[in-house]
Structure formats: C-alpha cells, structure tokens
Amino acid sequence: MFKVLELKGVGSTPATEAGSGYSTRERVTAALKTHLKTFKVAGCNPQGDYWWARDGESLRKCWISAN
C-alpha cells in the first residue's frame, strides 16, 4: 500500500496524508501529480525523491510512502 504524505511549511506540524491509500506505485504517482496540479507552482527534486508545491499558505513538500 502506498500513500502521499504532505508536509506544510517547516514548523513542527506532522505530515498529513493527501488522498487515500493506493495499491500500486503507478497509481500513487498519478494521484500525486494530480494533487500537485491544484497548486500554481510545483516541481520535484532532481532525483525524483520528493515533490514540492507553493501556495498562499506556505511551501509544501510531498513524497510517496510505502506501508
């Protein structure tokens, strides 16, 4: 099972799950890309380990977690 985790800002707030669990890596990757389209600005690090997005609230970091 895979899920998308999102960390808002750099404070001590724990990461939250964006969406629900996904059975394959392909499905969770597609869900993550759809989630990032809700932001005006988004991208990923060169290695593809995590994605980031910026909105009026803060800079967010998203990544895929396997359970």
BAFI-3210 file (N, C-alpha, C; in Angstrom, 3 decimals, decimal comma, padded with zeros to 6 digits):
// residues 67
n [1|2|3|4|5|6|7|8|9|10|11|12|13|14|15|16|17|18|19|20|21|22|23|24|25|26|27|28|29|30|31|32|33|34|35|36|37|38|39|40|41|42|43|44|45|46|47|48|49|50|51|52|53|54|55|56|57|58|59|60|61|62|63|64|65|66|67]
n.u [000,842|000,549|000,986|000,409|002,263|002,203|003,909|003,463|005,002|007,800|007,497|006,721|004,654|003,116|003,448|000,776|-001,658|-002,356|-005,090|-006,041|-005,099|-003,138|-002,870|-000,758|002,502|002,413|-000,219|-000,236|001,692|000,460|-001,739|-000,408|000,694|-001,669|-002,644|-000,676|-001,274|-003,203|-001,983|-000,420|002,322|004,715|007,010|009,789|012,492|015,828|016,468|014,018|012,893|011,212|008,461|007,524|005,441|003,974|001,879|-000,461|-000,341|002,037|005,246|005,192|006,027|005,981|005,786|006,118|004,996|005,575|003,767]
n.v [-001,174|002,201|005,690|009,257|011,656|014,829|017,697|020,671|023,698|024,563|024,121|022,449|020,764|017,653|015,441|015,069|012,875|012,979|012,460|009,021|005,597|003,737|001,061|000,474|001,641|003,141|004,130|005,739|007,611|008,875|009,973|011,741|013,555|014,623|015,854|017,838|019,501|021,164|023,330|026,476|026,629|024,120|021,342|018,988|017,395|016,913|014,137|012,930|012,138|013,577|015,903|019,323|022,099|025,327|027,608|030,152|029,831|028,424|026,845|023,584|020,165|017,074|013,528|010,028|007,361|004,067|001,498]
n.w [000,000|-000,824|-000,084|-000,275|001,305|002,899|003,830|005,433|005,289|007,464|010,113|013,246|012,603|012,018|009,148|006,797|005,338|001,921|000,073|-000,424|000,406|-002,009|-004,327|-006,093|-007,177|-009,513|-009,518|-007,202|-007,897|-010,073|-008,708|-007,004|-008,851|-009,876|-007,556|-007,221|-009,333|-008,388|-007,353|-008,137|-008,603|-008,839|-008,475|-008,726|-006,937|-008,297|-008,175|-007,980|-005,587|-003,928|-004,136|-004,557|-003,678|-003,936|-002,308|-001,224|001,522|002,310|001,616|000,440|000,956|-000,652|-000,675|-001,539|000,370|001,394|002,819]
ca.u [000,000|001,298|000,222|001,080|002,378|002,446|004,396|003,209|005,947|008,941|007,184|006,718|003,428|003,412|002,992|-000,583|-001,886|-003,135|-005,787|-006,164|-004,095|-003,128|-002,329|000,475|003,317|001,927|-001,437|000,088|002,411|-000,561|-002,505|000,461|000,765|-002,975|-002,667|000,197|-001,900|-004,077|-001,129|000,059|003,743|005,113|008,125|010,371|013,942|016,443|016,460|012,642|012,537|010,089|007,888|007,222|004,409|003,868|000,601|-000,506|-000,065|003,425|005,904|004,839|006,849|005,199|006,545|005,372|005,354|005,128|003,463]
ca.v [000,000|003,444|006,894|010,534|012,450|016,238|018,485|022,092|024,585|023,973|024,048|021,132|020,072|016,357|015,251|014,560|012,085|013,638|011,391|007,764|004,603|003,269|-000,302|000,382|002,855|003,908|004,844|006,795|008,649|009,619|010,755|012,826|014,549|015,287|016,716|018,987|020,392|022,111|024,452|027,235|026,356|022,829|020,706|017,892|017,482|016,227|012,681|012,453|011,580|014,321|016,961|020,487|022,988|026,583|028,301|031,334|029,474|028,037|025,894|022,239|019,071|015,855|012,352|008,766|006,470|002,679|000,845]
ca.w [000,000|-000,938|000,184|-000,485|002,521|002,623|004,961|005,184|005,950|008,156|011,539|013,874|012,248|011,384|007,769|006,671|004,134|000,878|-000,644|000,313|000,041|-003,394|-004,379|-006,878|-007,262|-010,652|-009,109|-006,243|-008,633|-010,818|-007,725|-006,551|-009,922|-009,896|-006,365|-007,453|-010,310|-007,684|-006,982|-009,289|-008,792|-008,266|-009,146|-007,960|-006,830|-009,448|-008,023|-008,003|-004,282|-003,372|-004,939|-003,754|-004,212|-003,201|-002,377|-000,373|002,912|002,586|000,733|000,887|000,455|-000,772|-001,062|-001,540|001,463|001,233|004,104]
c.u [000,889|000,391|001,083|001,082|002,750|002,842|004,217|004,201|007,056|008,706|007,179|005,446|003,765|002,873|001,579|-000,709|-002,762|-003,789|-005,910|-005,104|-004,256|-002,397|-001,014|001,219|002,849|000,699|-001,131|000,846|001,428|-001,386|-001,695|000,533|-000,554|-003,093|-001,844|-000,395|-002,845|-003,301|-000,656|001,511|004,083|006,284|008,641|011,878|014,562|016,411|015,044|012,201|011,322|009,672|007,594|006,141|004,367|002,462|000,661|-000,152|001,419|004,009|005,597|005,773|005,987|006,100|005,648|005,909|004,792|004,912|003,478]
c.v [001,239|004,606|008,124|011,270|013,872|016,945|019,948|022,917|023,831|023,874|022,625|020,341|018,735|016,302|014,672|013,779|012,873|012,553|010,163|006,789|004,118|001,938|-000,421|001,712|003,736|004,726|005,977|007,926|009,503|010,496|011,942|013,925|015,307|016,260|017,974|019,968|021,387|023,348|025,175|026,905|025,037|022,276|019,543|018,086|016,678|014,698|012,100|011,819|012,277|015,417|018,127|021,303|024,238|027,145|029,505|031,059|029,223|027,225|024,508|021,226|017,819|014,699|011,135|007,902|005,081|002,074|-000,644]
c.w [000,000|-000,569|-000,076|000,850|002,144|003,909|004,606|005,976|006,651|009,661|012,044|013,588|011,598|009,954|007,782|005,368|003,176|000,046|000,229|-000,152|-001,393|-003,460|-005,146|-006,885|-008,426|-010,277|-008,140|-006,929|-009,434|-009,875|-007,225|-007,605|-010,057|-008,725|-006,602|-008,460|-009,650|-007,227|-008,248|-009,614|-008,107|-009,071|-008,330|-007,891|-007,979|-009,367|-008,084|-006,701|-003,666|-004,333|-004,019|-004,463|-003,349|-003,408|-001,440|001,074|003,165|001,435|001,294|000,250|000,455|-001,164|-000,951|-000,409|001,192|002,607|003,931]
res [m|f|k|v|l|e|l|k|g|v|g|s|t|p|a|t|e|a|g|s|g|y|s|t|r|e|r|v|t|a|a|l|k|t|h|l|k|t|f|k|v|a|g|c|n|p|q|g|d|y|w|w|a|r|d|g|e|s|l|r|k|c|w|i|s|a|n]
***
